Amino acid sequence: RYLTGGGLMFPIFAGNSASTGYNLTRSLRFRSSASAYLNRTPASTGNRQTFTISLWVKRGTLGSAGNQYLFGTYLTSLVDEFNFNFSSGDSLWVGDYQSADNISLKTTQVFRDPSAWYHLVLAIDTTQATSSNRVKVYVNGSQVTAFSTAIYPAQNYNTTVWNTSSPAAIGARGRVYTNNFDGYLAEYNFIDGQALTPSSFGSTNTLTGVWQPARYGGAYGTNGFYLPFTDNSALTTSSNV
């Protein structure tokens, strides 16, 4: 696939998906104590202005472990970086730093239920005329609008994501591979070149009212990828994801 790394696979159940006919059956276990992560350095530059990340996540160790990265990149300078992570205070944090904080959004909502599966969508499109439309965060199908910090990028801002000199990581902080995530990830989609809404990846069950997964059927773009984690073999440093 597009990324290689470490972790163990466990079965999951993400709810009754009767209305979509789509059930998630596998996830990837990340143990922060084992410094587990997936990584990739792109061969070509992708769309640095417009992209979407969609994933299902179940947390393990909470904020006392510090920031835990769901996706991160670094430029080779090791100074400029993009982050999508749980903060040490258990909020969601989206950031892009290039000499200054050009993006920094921290939710007032916190995520402290280790028994819950959350569906997270991050949609970035810096070409939008309205600043608050340039970065959107969704949790279980609903857009987050309450932030303790809210710095939006300038129009047409180029993030550090998918530059050919930007190694990317899932479950760790970019090139330095620290701040490891602890928990489970499932149905991980990265869409390069489109800013999508949660309806591309899920829907509300008409019987239960619960947000549930749906299979994404669109294009992925230059550096996009889909990680279903369906390989049943034990995984430590394999590319079978």
N, C-alpha and C positions, 0 to 999 in steps of 0.2 A: 504494500500500500504506500501511502505518502509519508507515513511516520513510523519510527521504530522506537522501542523503549521497553519499560518493565512494568510488572504488575501481575495480578492473578485474576482470573475470570470467575464470576459467580452468577447464578441465575437471578433474575429480578422479575418482579411483577409490577407493572406501572398502571394497573387499573383495568377495568372492564372496557374494552375498546369495541363494543358492539356496533357503534355507529360508523366506525372507520374500518373494522375488520383487521386491525393492525395491533398486534401485541408485541411489546419488547420482551425478549427472553434472555438476553445476555447483557452483562456490564463488565467493566474493567475496574479491578480493585487497585487503588493507589495507597501505598503505605508510606507516610512521610518518614517514618523511622528507617525505611529502606531507600530513601531518596529516589523513589520511583517517578519516572516521567517519560513522555514521548517527545521526540525532537525531529526537526527537519530544517535544512537550509535550502531555500528555493533556487532553482536553476535559472529562473528568469523573474523579472519584476512583475508583480501582479497589480491589481487596482488598489492603490494606496489611499484612495478617497472614499471608496464605496465597497462595503462588504457586510456580511451577516454571520454571526456565530449562533448556533442553536445547539443546546445540549440538555440532557437530563442529569441531575446530580443529587447524590445522597451524601451528606457530610459524615465524617468520622470524628476526628479530633477537632474541637472548636477553637475559638479565638486565642486561647492561651498559648497556642503554638505559633502565633504571629500571622502575618499575611500568608494566604495560601492561593497560589496562582492556578487559574483554569486555562489561561492562555497568556503567553508573554513573548515579546520579541526584544532584541537588543540590536542596535547598530554596532559595528565592530569597534567603535570608540568605547563601548561599555558605559557610555553616559546616557545616550538617547535611548528611550525604551517605550514600549506599549505594554499596558497591563490590563487584564480582566481577571479579577480575583476577589476572594473574600478577605476583608480587612481583619486586623487583629481584634477589632470590635465586633466582628461578625456581620458587618454590612457588605454590600456589593460595591466594588470600586472599579471604575473604568478610568484609565489614565493614559496620556501620551505626553512624554517629556522630550523636548528638543530645545535645550538651553533654557527652557522655562516650561511651566505646566500649561500646555496648549489644550489639553483635555484633562479634566479632573471632575468626575461625578461620583459622589458617595451617597448611597441610599440612607435614608433615616430608618428604613425597615431593616431589621436584623434577621438572621437565619440561624437559629439555634436549636432546631429540632433534628436530632440525628436519626430519627425514625422516618422522616419525610423525604419523599422525592420531589424535587423542584424542577420545573422546566424553565430554563433561562434562554432568552433571546437578546442578543446585542446587535442592533442595526446601526451602522454608521454610514452617513452620506454627507460629506462636507461640502458638496455642491449646492445644497439647499440654501435658499435665500434667508429663511428664518433660522436663527442660531439654534434654538431648542429642537429643531427638526433634524439637526446634523448628528445627534447621538441619541438613540432611544434604547431604553432597557425595558424588557418585559419579564414578568414572573407569572408562570401558570396562566398565560394568555392575556394578562392585564398589563397595561403600560404603567411603569413607575414614574410618578411625577413629583415625589417628595425627596429632596436631596439636602443633606447637610452641607455639602460643597457642590457647586455647580459652575464649572468653567467649561464653556463650549468653544470649539475650534473656530478659527477664522474661516471664511468661505473659501473653498477649494484647497484647504489645508491637506498636505500630504503626510499621513501618519508614518510610523516606522514599520508598519506591517507589510510584508512581502516585498521589501527591497532585497535585491540579490545579496546584499551584505548583512541581512537581518536574519540570523538563525531564530527559529520559532520553537516554542516548547508548549506542550500540554501537560499541566501538572507541575510546572516549575517556572522559575523566573528567567525566561529567555536563555541567553548564552551561558550565564553563570550557573544555571540549574539549581538554584537554591529556592527557599520559600515553597517547599513541596506541598502539594495538595494531599489531604488525607480523606479518603472516602471512595465512593463509586461514581463512575461516569458511564453514561449510556447514550446511544443514538447521537453521536457527535457529528454535526454538519458545519462546514465552513463554506460559505458561498462568496466567491470572489467576483465583485462587479455588480452586485445587487444588494439593496437595502430592503429586506423583506419583513413582513409582520408574522406573528405567531401562527396565523391561519395557514401558512405554508408548511407547518410542522405539527400541528395539532388542532383539536377542536373540543368543544364542550359536549360531553355525553348527554344526550337528550333525556335519558332516564335518571341518571344520578346527579347531573349538574357538575360532574368532576371533569377537570381539564385532562385530556388524554392524548397520546401520540398519534400522529398520522405520518405516513411515509412521504417524504419530500420527493417530488417528481420532476423538478426543474433542472436547469443547467447549473454547473459548479464553477465555471470560469477557469482562468489560467492556473491558479494555485488553490482552487477549492478542493475539498475532500469530504468523504463520508466514512465514518468509522462506526460500524455496527457492532464490533467486538464479538463476532459470531464464531470465531475459531475456538473449538472446545479444548485444545491442547493447553498444557501448562505454559505460562508465558513469563519469562524473566527478562531476557534481552533479545526477544524475537521480533520479526517484522510481521508476524501472522495476526495482525489486528484488522 
